[in-house]
Each structure stands twice: as structure tokens, then as C-alpha cells.
Amino acid sequence: MKSKILFAFGMLSVFTLSGCSDDFLDLTPPTDTVGEYFNTQEHVEEALVAAYNPLQWPDWGNGYYCPINLMSDIMADDIWVGGSSKTDNQFWHLMMNFEALPNQTPAGLWTDEYSGVKRANDVLSYINDSRDELSQDFIDKASAEARVLRAYYYNNLWKFWGNIPFFTDNLEAMPYTAPQLKADEVYENVITDLKDVLDKNLLPMKADESELGRVTQAMGYMLYTEMVMYQNDESRYGQALQYMRDIISSGLYDLNPDYAALWKESGEWCQESIWEINYKSENAVRSYSNPLASGGTVLPRLISPNQWVDGTAGVAGGWGFCPVRTETYERYAGNDTRRDATCFNAAANGEYNKRYQDTGFFLAKYIATPDGNAGQKADADLNFNNNLRVYRYAECLLNAAELILKTGGDQAEALRYVNLVRQRAHIATLESVSEDIIIRERQLEFVGEGKRYWDLVRTGKAPQVLVPDEYGYRTNTWSESKKYLPIPDTEMSSDPNLKQNDY
């Protein structure tokens, strides 16, 4: 499948314009100004493709390892942090214990997501300035893509930091500061703009094979629903449920019968995939000297057993981060096919160097394979070919089930959606359903996918679940004051008007 996809969303050849950060704007164009360069459809398309590029950066970029799925899950109760010690990627360990500091927080993620916002804003600006040179179809679709991308980037900033600088027109003069909005204000701005673009129905429900990786109507529906559910915005539950039903009734998506197959390269962009972030190894040029270049991902190397003999049990070695908790493995029924597809039992399959917080279990979904970085041309660690699965049809079904219950709908319909997920896992179906049951099902379904922490916070379960553990790793209890990470100190020093979050 990957060989059939034009990587970097169909425009790798033009996307190589961009080196690091926003360097593509520093190129000397064939006209006098950037504005004059980005005044044709071809060149605005270049800018649009560049707005996708920051999606790839968080795993390693701007000096930090910040895979969004791991940054979320280490604060929950399914995986540990691991590594060599509690000072290895120390900010991860501090996040896990709810004691992050302004100088020990995922500052790279902040930069990555604001780079995405900036680039999306650029696209909208170029379109506005060059409307007479562009077709209306292109204007409509490119504008919709840029706005949905911007909402995605802001969603990540909003969830992690809450009270953030917000702007929809790029800052043009020093000191490049924007008003800091409260979290509720950020939400209202983003969700309103996202709803407006979704109402226009300018994007396909599912991307053509040549454009896999571009945002779609279904991806926008999932993003909208994620935000509404995290905000506990009862006024928008009905709309979110309608979006989930639209995806279900479209007939374009379905559960993949084999859960384990979802995580293989052949499972990328399968019938269950609503949206993935593309990575590839073949001819990938991502390197430690140029980590923002297009290519692969470091995620498999991060999470695989340390000093493992490559090839044993089809697994390659890694750095031993994010071991799966023993309690997570034991939470599954023995016949639940998700268990072994989620938890690789390294202790039963080979020898390796047991690092900090070792349990013997590692995240099988993205585990490194011996040929996982085949064909790369730069640094092997950074160029594995695993796409990051962001939204799956299973989540659509469970979202719909939960929203049906929240809105007083037909319990039989909600139960049917939950049982579809359970049947795929080869476990017994249920005779009744509740919101608590759905949250437990989500925990089993999405280990390592960055969903659990946000579920615990939005349902009010975090203070009861995220408590000191018996091992002495987590010694603090989550509280409302820990909902948002501290803003990086580099940002605080550059803008004296920013108000720091509690920490």
C-alpha cells in the first residue's frame, strides 16, 4: 500500500522546498517577494503541502521527543515511561508524575503545533491575496484543508496547555505576540471555525488513494467530536452524534476483521482508517542534523526492547521507553485478540536489557521490525515506516455509542456499536451498556493511541484513577490544577504578557 501512496500527501517533489522549520519562506523566489511567489495555484499548493509537514515533527523535532500518542498516554495508567532512568527524557517522567516544570515540559510540541498554525494561516493568506489567479474549486478545497489542519494543531495546544496565544492571521511585527485566551475561549473559537468549514462540505468523506493523508470530511467530523466530548459541551453533543452517524452511514469505513493486522504496514489506510499521519522509510532523508525533513518516524525505536537481538520474534531493538504496565496486560480477557496485538511479551520471546520500569511487555502496535526502516538514506533511528493512526472507525463507533447515551437515545443502537467492537476482538457481547462500560472498552481498544488520559480527565475519573502506585513511580495524585502543562519558559521569557498555568 505504501508504495502506491505519493508520500507527503501527493507532493513530495515540491515539498522538498522546505528544510527546517519555516525555511521554505527564506528561499529566493523567482519574483521579488514571497507574496508574489505564492500567487499561482501550483505555488499555493506548495504552501498547503508545507502546512501538513509539522504533523510529522512531534516524534522528534525542535530538540524534543514528543510523540503525541505517548505524551498523552504517559500521563494515564496503561504504560510507564521507561528509558534508562527517571532522568532519561526527564520531562516525560515529570509529566507522568504531574510535576512538569516550565523548563521541563514538551516545548518541542508547542513549537511544532504553532508552526502548523502559522503555515495553515499562510495558505489562507495566499489564497485571499491571489483569488483572481485561482480556480474556485481549488480555493474551496485548499481553504477547507488549511482550516481543518489549523483546528487540529490548535486542538493539541488546547488540550495540553489550555490557556494559549491564539491568532488566525499571522503576526507581522516584533515582538510577534498574540492575545492569550482562556481555554474555554480557545475551544469556542476553534470549534466554531471548524463547524463552519464542515458545514460547507467541501472535502471528500474519504480521500482518494493518491491523496491519502490529506484531511477529509470524516477526519474533520472526528476532530470536532473529540473536542466537543473533551469539553463536555452538551449543547453540541447532538451535532457530534450526527457526524458519527454520517461516517457510519456513508458505507466508506468499517472495522478491519483482524485487529493485529491494523498495525502492520499492510494495514495502513485500510477500511478502518479514518486518518493517519504518513511516514515512510524508502528513500527517507530525515536525520539528526535535519530532523524536520520528510521521512520516517523514531517511534518504533523509542518503544522497543533495549539490546534486543534483531529479528527475534520478528522484532528489532530499541531504547526501552514506554513499557506496557503488567496491569494493562492482565486487564484483557485471555481470548481478547487485542491483548497480544497490543502487548508484546518480550520476556517470553527473547533476551534484552531490562531498563527502568521494565515489565517485560512493550507496545506491539508500533514495535520496531528488522525491515521497518529499510531503504532509508540518512539516520536509521529516525526513519521507520510506521504511520501514526490518529482516528479509526472503532473510535467512531464508540463515540457514537457514548453520545447516544448522553443524549438519551436508543440504548439498543449504542449497544450494537459497542458489541461490533467487542465481536471484532472475539470476546463475548454485552446485554446492556453504560457510559462506564464504554470508557472501559475504549481503554482496551486504544492502548498506546493517546486516548486514555483525555478520557479520564473529561469523565471526571482522573482524581480517582491517576493516584500514587504501589511501585513508587507515581507519587502524586492528579488534580484539576494539573489539567494543563506549564507553558515553556522560553515562551514566557519572550512574551511578558503571558500568564503561566498552575503547576
C-alpha positions as CSV (number, residue, x, y, z in Angstrom):
1,M,0.0,0.0,0.0
2,K,2.7,2.5,1.0
3,S,4.4,2.2,-2.4
4,K,1.2,3.3,-4.1
5,I,0.9,6.4,-2.0
6,L,2.5,9.6,-3.1
7,F,4.2,10.4,0.2
8,A,3.9,13.8,1.8
9,F,0.3,13.9,0.6
10,G,1.0,13.7,-3.1
11,M,3.5,16.4,-3.3
12,L,6.9,15.2,-2.1
13,S,8.7,16.6,-5.1
14,V,7.6,20.2,-4.3
15,F,7.7,19.7,-0.6
16,T,11.4,19.2,-0.6
17,L,11.4,23.0,-0.8
18,S,11.2,23.1,2.9
19,G,14.2,22.2,5.0
20,C,13.9,23.1,8.7
21,S,11.0,25.0,10.4
22,D,9.8,27.6,8.0
23,D,12.9,27.8,6.0
24,F,11.0,27.4,2.8
25,L,9.9,31.0,3.2
26,D,13.6,32.1,3.1
27,L,14.2,30.7,-0.4
28,T,14.9,33.3,-3.1
29,P,11.8,33.0,-5.3
30,P,11.8,34.0,-9.0
31,T,9.8,37.1,-8.1
32,D,10.7,39.9,-5.7
33,T,8.5,38.9,-2.7
34,V,7.0,35.9,-1.1
35,G,3.6,37.3,-1.8
36,E,4.3,37.5,-5.5
37,Y,5.7,33.9,-5.5
38,F,2.6,32.4,-3.8
39,N,0.2,33.8,-6.4
40,T,-0.3,30.8,-8.6
41,Q,-2.3,27.6,-8.0
42,E,0.9,25.5,-8.2
43,H,2.7,27.6,-5.6
44,V,-0.2,27.9,-3.2
45,E,-0.4,24.1,-3.4
46,E,3.3,24.0,-2.3
47,A,2.3,26.1,0.7
48,L,-0.6,23.8,1.5
49,V,1.6,20.8,1.4
50,A,4.1,22.6,3.7
51,A,1.2,23.1,6.2
52,Y,1.0,19.3,6.5
53,N,4.7,18.8,7.3
54,P,4.6,19.7,11.0
55,L,2.3,16.7,11.5
56,Q,5.4,14.6,11.3
57,W,7.6,16.6,13.6
58,P,6.5,15.8,17.2
59,D,8.1,12.4,17.5
60,W,11.5,14.1,17.1
61,G,11.8,17.7,16.2
62,N,12.9,21.0,17.6
63,G,15.1,19.2,20.2
64,Y,12.4,17.0,21.8
65,Y,11.0,13.6,21.6
66,C,7.2,14.3,21.8
67,P,5.1,11.6,20.0
68,I,1.6,12.9,20.7
69,N,0.3,9.4,21.5
70,L,3.0,8.9,24.1
71,M,2.8,12.4,25.5
72,S,-0.8,11.6,26.3
73,D,-0.6,8.1,27.5
74,I,2.3,8.5,29.9
75,M,0.0,10.7,32.0
76,A,-2.6,7.9,32.1
77,D,-2.5,4.4,33.6
78,D,-1.6,2.0,30.8
79,I,2.1,2.5,30.2
80,W,5.1,3.6,32.1
81,V,7.8,6.0,30.9
82,G,10.8,3.7,31.0
83,G,14.2,4.5,29.4
84,S,17.4,4.2,31.3
85,S,16.3,6.1,34.4
86,K,13.9,8.7,35.6
87,T,16.2,11.3,34.3
88,D,16.2,9.9,30.7
89,N,13.8,12.2,28.9
90,Q,13.2,13.7,32.3
91,F,10.3,15.8,31.2
92,W,8.4,12.6,30.4
93,H,8.8,11.4,33.9
94,L,7.8,14.7,35.4
95,M,4.7,14.7,33.2
96,M,3.8,11.2,34.4
97,N,4.0,12.3,38.0
98,F,2.1,15.6,37.4
99,E,5.1,17.7,38.3
100,A,6.1,19.2,35.0
101,L,8.1,22.4,35.1
102,P,8.4,25.3,32.7
103,N,11.9,24.2,31.8
104,Q,10.9,20.5,31.8
105,T,7.8,20.4,29.5
106,P,7.4,19.3,25.9
107,A,8.5,22.6,24.4
108,G,9.1,21.0,21.1
109,L,5.5,20.1,20.7
110,W,4.5,23.7,21.4
111,T,6.8,24.8,18.6
112,D,5.7,22.1,16.2
113,E,2.0,22.8,16.6
114,Y,2.4,26.6,16.3
115,S,4.5,26.0,13.2
116,G,1.5,24.2,11.8
117,V,-0.9,27.0,12.8
118,K,1.4,29.5,11.1
119,R,1.7,27.5,7.9
120,A,-2.1,27.0,7.7
121,N,-2.6,30.7,8.2
122,D,-0.1,31.3,5.4
123,V,-2.1,29.2,3.0
124,L,-5.3,31.2,3.8
125,S,-3.5,34.5,3.3
126,Y,-2.0,33.5,-0.1
127,I,-5.4,32.3,-1.3
128,N,-7.0,35.6,-0.2
129,D,-4.4,37.6,-1.9
130,S,-4.5,35.6,-5.2
131,R,-8.1,34.8,-5.7
132,D,-8.2,36.1,-9.2
133,E,-5.4,33.6,-10.2
134,L,-7.0,30.5,-8.7
135,S,-9.9,28.3,-9.6
136,Q,-12.9,28.4,-7.3
137,D,-12.7,24.6,-6.8
138,F,-9.1,24.9,-5.7
139,I,-9.9,27.9,-3.4
140,D,-12.7,25.9,-1.7
141,K,-10.8,22.7,-1.1
142,A,-7.4,24.3,-0.2
143,S,-9.1,26.7,2.2
144,A,-11.0,23.9,3.9
145,E,-7.9,21.8,4.3
146,A,-6.0,24.6,5.8
147,R,-8.7,25.4,8.3
148,V,-9.1,21.8,9.4
149,L,-5.4,21.5,9.8
150,R,-5.3,24.7,11.8
151,A,-8.0,23.3,14.1
152,Y,-6.0,20.1,14.6
153,Y,-2.9,21.9,15.6
154,Y,-4.9,24.2,17.9
155,N,-6.6,21.1,19.4
156,N,-3.3,19.7,20.5
157,L,-2.2,23.0,22.0
158,W,-5.5,23.5,23.7
159,K,-5.6,20.0,25.3
160,F,-2.0,20.1,26.6
161,W,-1.8,23.8,27.6
162,G,-5.3,25.2,27.7
163,N,-4.7,28.9,28.0
164,I,-2.7,29.8,24.9
165,P,-1.9,32.6,22.5
166,F,-4.5,32.5,19.7
167,F,-4.4,34.0,16.2
168,T,-5.9,33.3,12.8
169,D,-3.8,35.9,11.0
170,N,-0.1,35.6,11.2
171,L,1.8,38.1,13.3
172,E,3.7,40.6,11.2
173,A,5.8,42.7,13.6
174,M,8.1,42.2,16.5
175,P,7.7,41.0,19.2
176,Y,5.3,38.6,17.5
177,T,2.9,38.2,20.4
178,A,-0.8,37.3,20.3
179,P,-3.5,37.6,22.9
180,Q,-3.6,34.7,25.3
181,L,-7.1,33.3,25.5
182,K,-8.5,31.2,28.3
183,A,-9.0,27.5,27.4
184,D,-12.8,27.9,27.0
185,E,-12.3,30.8,24.7
186,V,-9.8,28.9,22.6
187,Y,-12.3,26.0,22.4
188,E,-15.1,28.3,21.3
189,N,-13.0,29.9,18.6
190,V,-11.7,26.6,17.2
191,I,-14.9,24.7,17.3
192,T,-16.9,27.5,15.7
193,D,-14.5,27.8,12.8
194,L,-14.3,24.0,12.4
195,K,-18.1,23.7,12.3
196,D,-18.3,26.5,9.7
197,V,-15.9,24.7,7.3
198,L,-17.6,21.3,7.9
199,D,-21.0,22.8,7.1
200,K,-19.7,23.8,3.6
201,N,-19.0,20.1,2.9
202,L,-16.0,21.0,0.6
203,L,-13.9,17.9,1.5
204,P,-14.4,14.3,0.4
205,M,-15.7,11.9,3.1
206,K,-12.7,9.7,2.2
207,A,-9.6,10.6,0.3
208,D,-8.6,9.0,-3.0
209,E,-5.7,6.6,-2.8
210,S,-3.4,9.2,-4.4
211,E,-4.2,11.7,-1.6
212,L,-4.2,9.5,1.5
213,G,-3.0,11.7,4.4
214,R,-4.9,14.8,3.4
215,V,-7.7,15.8,5.8
216,T,-11.2,14.7,4.9
217,Q,-14.7,15.5,6.0
218,A,-14.7,12.3,8.1
219,M,-11.4,13.4,9.8
220,G,-13.0,16.8,10.5
221,Y,-16.0,15.1,12.0
222,M,-13.8,13.0,14.3
223,L,-11.8,16.1,15.3
224,Y,-15.0,18.1,16.1
225,T,-16.4,15.2,18.1
226,E,-13.1,14.7,20.1
227,M,-13.1,18.4,21.0
228,V,-16.8,18.5,22.0
229,M,-16.6,15.4,24.1
230,Y,-13.4,16.6,25.9
231,Q,-15.1,20.0,26.6
232,N,-18.2,18.2,27.8
233,D,-20.1,20.6,25.6
234,E,-23.7,19.3,25.9
235,S,-25.0,21.9,23.5
236,R,-23.0,20.3,20.7
237,Y,-23.5,16.6,21.5
238,G,-26.3,16.3,19.0
239,Q,-24.2,17.6,16.2
240,A,-21.3,15.4,17.1
241,L,-23.5,12.4,17.2
242,Q,-24.9,13.3,13.7
243,Y,-21.3,13.5,12.4
244,M,-20.6,10.0,13.8
245,R,-23.8,8.7,12.2
246,D,-22.8,10.3,8.9
247,I,-19.5,8.4,8.9
248,I,-21.2,5.2,9.8
249,S,-24.0,5.5,7.2
250,S,-21.5,6.5,4.4
251,G,-20.5,2.9,4.0
252,L,-16.9,4.0,3.3
253,Y,-15.5,2.7,6.6
254,D,-15.7,-0.5,8.5
255,L,-13.8,-2.4,11.2
256,N,-10.8,-4.4,9.9
257,P,-11.7,-8.0,10.8
258,D,-8.1,-8.6,12.1
259,Y,-7.2,-6.2,14.9
260,A,-3.5,-7.3,14.8
261,A,-3.3,-6.6,11.1
262,L,-4.2,-2.9,11.7
263,W,-0.7,-2.3,12.9
264,K,1.2,-3.8,10.1
265,E,2.3,-1.8,7.1
266,S,-0.3,-3.7,5.0
267,G,-2.9,-2.4,7.5
268,E,-2.2,1.3,6.8
269,W,-5.1,3.1,5.2
270,C,-7.2,0.0,5.5
271,Q,-11.0,0.2,5.7
272,E,-10.9,1.1,9.4
273,S,-8.5,4.1,9.0
274,I,-10.2,7.5,9.0
275,W,-6.9,9.4,9.3
276,E,-3.3,8.6,9.7
277,I,-0.1,10.7,9.7
278,N,2.1,9.3,6.9
279,Y,5.7,8.2,7.5
280,K,7.9,6.1,5.1
281,S,11.4,4.6,5.2
282,E,12.1,4.2,1.5
283,N,14.5,7.0,0.4
284,A,13.7,8.8,3.7
285,V,16.3,11.5,4.5
286,R,15.3,12.5,8.0
287,S,18.4,12.9,10.1
288,Y,19.6,14.3,13.4
289,S,21.1,17.2,11.6
290,N,17.8,17.7,9.7
291,P,15.0,16.1,11.7
292,L,12.3,18.1,10.1
293,A,12.9,16.7,6.7
294,S,10.3,14.3,5.3
295,G,10.8,10.6,6.0
296,G,10.2,8.1,8.7
297,T,9.5,8.1,12.4
298,V,11.5,7.3,15.5
299,L,8.5,6.0,17.5
300,P,9.3,2.3,17.0
301,R,12.9,2.8,18.1
302,L,11.7,4.6,21.2
303,I,9.4,1.9,22.4
304,S,11.1,-1.4,21.6
305,P,13.2,-3.6,24.0
306,N,16.7,-2.4,24.6
307,Q,19.6,-4.5,23.3
308,W,17.2,-7.0,21.7
309,V,18.7,-9.3,19.1
310,D,17.2,-8.0,15.9
311,G,14.9,-10.5,14.2
312,T,14.0,-12.5,17.3
313,A,10.2,-12.9,17.2
314,G,10.2,-10.5,14.3
315,V,11.2,-7.6,16.5
316,A,14.1,-5.2,16.3
317,G,15.9,-3.5,19.2
318,G,15.1,-0.1,20.7
319,W,15.5,2.2,23.7
320,G,13.1,0.7,26.1
321,F,10.7,3.5,26.6
322,C,7.0,3.2,27.4
323,P,6.8,-0.4,28.7
324,V,3.2,-1.6,29.0
325,R,2.1,-2.0,32.5
326,T,1.5,-5.5,33.8
327,E,-1.9,-4.4,34.9
328,T,-2.7,-3.4,31.3
329,Y,-1.9,-6.9,30.0
330,E,-3.9,-8.5,32.8
331,R,-6.9,-6.3,32.1
332,Y,-7.7,-8.2,28.9
333,A,-9.6,-11.5,28.8
334,G,-7.4,-14.3,27.7
335,N,-9.3,-14.7,24.4
336,D,-9.3,-10.9,23.6
337,T,-7.3,-10.6,20.4
338,R,-6.4,-7.1,21.3
339,R,-4.2,-8.3,24.1
340,D,-1.3,-9.8,22.2
341,A,-1.7,-7.3,19.4
342,T,-1.2,-4.5,22.0
343,C,1.3,-6.1,24.4
344,F,4.4,-7.7,23.1
345,N,5.6,-10.2,25.7
346,A,9.4,-9.6,25.4
347,A,10.1,-11.6,28.5
348,A,8.7,-14.7,26.9
349,N,10.3,-14.2,23.5
350,G,13.9,-13.3,23.9
351,E,16.7,-11.7,25.9
352,Y,17.1,-7.9,26.3
353,N,18.4,-5.3,28.7
354,K,15.8,-4.6,31.3
355,R,15.7,-0.8,31.8
356,Y,13.8,1.4,34.2
357,Q,10.2,0.4,35.0
358,D,10.6,-2.8,32.9
359,T,7.6,-5.1,33.0
360,G,8.5,-7.4,30.2
361,F,5.7,-6.0,28.0
362,F,6.2,-3.5,25.2
363,L,3.7,-1.7,22.9
364,A,3.3,-4.1,20.0
365,K,1.3,-1.7,17.9
366,Y,4.3,0.3,16.8
367,I,7.1,-2.0,17.7
368,A,10.3,-1.9,15.6
369,T,10.7,-4.6,13.0
370,P,14.0,-5.6,11.4
371,D,13.0,-4.2,8.0
372,G,10.9,-1.4,9.3
373,N,13.4,1.3,8.2
374,A,14.5,-0.5,5.0
375,G,15.6,1.8,2.2
376,Q,16.2,4.9,4.4
377,K,19.1,7.2,3.3
378,A,20.0,9.0,6.5
379,D,19.7,8.1,10.2
380,A,18.2,4.7,10.7
381,D,16.7,5.5,14.1
382,L,14.5,8.3,12.7
383,N,13.2,6.6,9.6
384,F,10.8,3.8,10.4
385,N,7.8,3.4,8.1
386,N,5.0,3.2,10.7
387,N,2.1,5.6,10.0
388,L,0.6,7.1,13.1
389,R,-3.0,6.1,13.4
390,V,-4.9,9.1,14.7
391,Y,-8.6,8.3,14.0
392,R,-10.1,4.8,13.5
393,Y,-13.6,3.6,12.7
394,A,-13.7,1.8,16.1
395,E,-13.4,5.2,17.8
396,C,-16.3,6.5,15.6
397,L,-18.5,3.6,16.8
398,L,-17.6,4.1,20.5
399,N,-18.0,7.9,20.2
400,A,-21.5,7.3,18.7
401,A,-22.4,4.9,21.4
402,E,-21.4,7.3,24.2
403,L,-23.1,10.2,22.6
404,I,-26.3,8.2,22.2
405,L,-26.4,7.6,25.9
406,K,-25.5,11.2,26.7
407,T,-28.4,12.4,24.6
408,G,-31.0,9.9,25.8
409,G,-31.1,8.0,22.6
410,D,-31.8,4.4,21.8
411,Q,-29.7,2.1,24.0
412,A,-30.1,-0.8,21.6
413,E,-28.2,1.3,18.9
414,A,-25.5,2.2,21.4
415,L,-25.2,-1.5,22.5
416,R,-24.9,-2.6,18.8
417,Y,-21.9,-0.3,18.2
418,V,-20.1,-1.4,21.3
419,N,-20.7,-5.1,20.5
420,L,-19.3,-4.6,17.0
421,V,-16.0,-3.6,18.6
422,R,-16.1,-6.5,21.0
423,Q,-17.1,-9.0,18.3
424,R,-14.0,-8.0,16.3
425,A,-11.9,-8.7,19.4
426,H,-13.5,-12.2,19.7
427,I,-14.9,-11.6,23.2
428,A,-18.4,-12.0,24.5
429,T,-21.1,-9.5,23.5
430,L,-22.9,-7.5,26.2
431,E,-26.6,-7.4,27.0
432,S,-26.6,-3.8,28.3
433,V,-24.3,-0.8,28.0
434,S,-23.4,2.3,30.1
435,E,-21.0,5.2,29.8
436,D,-18.7,3.5,32.2
437,I,-18.7,0.3,30.1
438,I,-17.8,2.3,27.0
439,I,-14.9,4.1,28.8
440,R,-13.6,0.6,29.8
441,E,-14.0,-0.6,26.3
442,R,-12.1,2.4,25.0
443,Q,-9.2,1.7,27.4
444,L,-8.9,-1.9,25.9
445,E,-9.2,-0.7,22.4
446,F,-6.8,2.3,22.4
447,V,-3.8,1.5,24.5
448,G,-0.8,3.4,23.1
449,E,-3.0,5.6,20.9
450,G,-3.2,8.7,23.1
451,K,-6.8,8.5,24.1
452,R,-6.9,7.2,27.7
453,Y,-5.6,10.3,29.6
454,W,-8.1,12.6,27.9
455,D,-10.9,10.1,28.7
456,L,-10.1,10.1,32.4
457,V,-10.0,13.9,32.5
458,R,-13.2,14.5,30.6
459,T,-15.2,11.9,32.6
460,G,-14.0,13.2,36.0
461,K,-12.3,9.9,36.7
462,A,-8.7,11.2,36.8
463,P,-8.6,12.1,40.5
464,Q,-9.6,8.5,41.4
465,V,-7.5,6.7,38.8
466,L,-4.4,8.8,38.5
467,V,-3.1,8.2,42.0
468,P,0.2,7.0,43.6
469,D,1.1,3.5,42.6
470,E,2.4,0.6,44.6
471,Y,5.8,0.8,42.9
472,G,6.7,4.3,43.9
473,Y,6.9,5.6,40.3
474,R,3.9,7.9,40.5
475,T,3.8,9.6,43.9
476,N,1.4,12.4,43.1
477,T,-2.4,12.5,42.5
478,W,-3.9,14.2,39.6
479,S,-5.9,17.3,40.4
480,E,-7.7,20.0,38.4
481,S,-4.7,22.3,38.9
482,K,-2.7,19.8,36.9
483,K,-5.0,19.7,33.9
484,Y,-2.7,21.9,31.8
485,L,1.1,21.7,31.4
486,P,3.2,24.7,32.3
487,I,3.9,26.9,29.3
488,P,7.6,26.5,28.3
489,D,9.8,29.1,30.0
490,T,11.3,30.2,26.6
491,E,7.8,31.3,25.6
492,M,7.2,33.1,29.0
493,S,10.5,35.0,28.6
494,S,9.7,36.1,25.1
495,D,6.2,37.4,26.0
496,P,6.0,39.3,29.3
497,N,2.2,39.4,29.0
498,L,1.7,35.6,29.1
499,K,0.2,34.2,32.3
500,Q,1.7,30.9,33.4
501,N,-0.5,27.9,34.1
502,D,-0.6,26.4,37.6
503,Y,2.0,23.7,38.1
